[in-house]
Amino acid sequence: MSGIINWTILEEAVASYRLDRSEMRNTAQRFQQEMDLALAGKNSSLKMLPSFLAAPSGHERGNYTAIDLGGSNLRVMQIELLGQGQYRIIKQISRSLQDPQGGYDYTAPEINGQQIFGFIAEMTAKVMEGAESQGLGFTFSYPMNQQKVDSGRLIRWTKEFNPRDTIGRDVADMLSRALWLKGIEIRPSAIINDTAAVFLAGCYQDSSVCAGSICGTGHNTCVLDPHSLVGARCQPMIVNMEAGNFSRLPLNCWDRILNQDTEDPGQQIMEKMVSGKYLGELLRITLRETGEKGVWSGYDRELRIWTQPYSVDTRVLGWLYSDQVVNKELLDHWMELNGIPLSEENHQMITRWGRAIIQRAIKLLAASYMAVIKHSRQFNQPGWVIAVDGALFKYLPGFMSGIEDILQEEFPPQTVGLTYIDDGSSVGAAVAAALTK
Ligand code: GLC
């Protein structure tokens, strides 16, 4: 032991987040088994939900309205698809689902379906005013059962979001009714998961894209499945895996504590180990539990940071993962604000744990992408690219490149990669509307 921290326990905790190369490959194998089980209609933690959409050609054109309801934000855009993978955003509105200053919180437990869809309709009405829209695409980032592309029944909410009176209902009906109440008579021609949207937006620009993945508030991946075919066109279909629910993973004691206190214990296990909603919380729980055990000194259990769930933003992990001086300063400031005594040792402790949490997330995502690429190799093409979107890829330094480095080592050179798609969830909704026109 040195100074005020029990370094042995600290190292043990770091080790409990470690995933070595062979464990990562085993995880990839288990992920692939779950994909196969789900595709065969057998019991699996993955879902393989059909989207009834095939890959775009890249030549889609026209003016479309795109709604994107994510885990933290609502975005509505008027988009012109120009063909050859090009597009232009004509108008857009973006709102957080939670705005204390604006006096609303659509993530609150008392919110019901009418209220959330009313909010979506209000923003959509603003964007559609004066616009010439050839169709409406709706990116709905939650699991739904689809029998056709323009309707989908909500299976359940995820990401700690849970508006009442909505489960089992048709998302297109709820949206159309809310729009009608605002005087707009339009039905979405496509309802898609955000992973499908990112895939469509990615494939619109580059035909080697074989899958779409999100790592933002939540996590999920879709894949173009060669065996699930779209109607008379007999083209491979985009299948939403609900990868965030993958559960054949080794949990450590902090994962278990986090999981117990969520809205859906036992579900969304992978999501709770890799996505923006949960990584900050995992760090908070690790620090709180070790503080309780006296592993580090200066812990005061009365402080808001330890009593208030989700009070550590995943952005904090971003500062830890980079060596830039400015990030060290941000972290110091954050520690001070939250009453964590500023010392070199505490700084090191938080950095070690934060990095371990991110590194594990990188490896778990890489493992799932290894499985997805192996599945996609059934398409004989020169390369396989996964289109990605979400705050972790965008803002967390080293996150996307960390995954890419692993994939480069696991597959022949120059054959695999990730591509970040800006506005993927919205552009994909416009492409889906164009495909179903
Ligand atoms: C959650 C949702 C899933 C979505 C993902 C990313 O995992 O269940 O449908 O794609 O978050 O937003």
Boltz pocket constraint, residues with backbone or C-beta under 6 A from the ligand:
constraints:
  - pocket:
      binder: B
      contacts: [[A, 70], [A, 71], [A, 140], [A, 141], [A, 142], [A, 143], [A, 156], [A, 157], [A, 158], [A, 159], [A, 193], [A, 194], [A, 195], [A, 214], [A, 216], [A, 217], [A, 218], [A, 219], [A, 220], [A, 221], [A, 242], [A, 244], [A, 245], [A, 271]]
      max_distance: 6.0
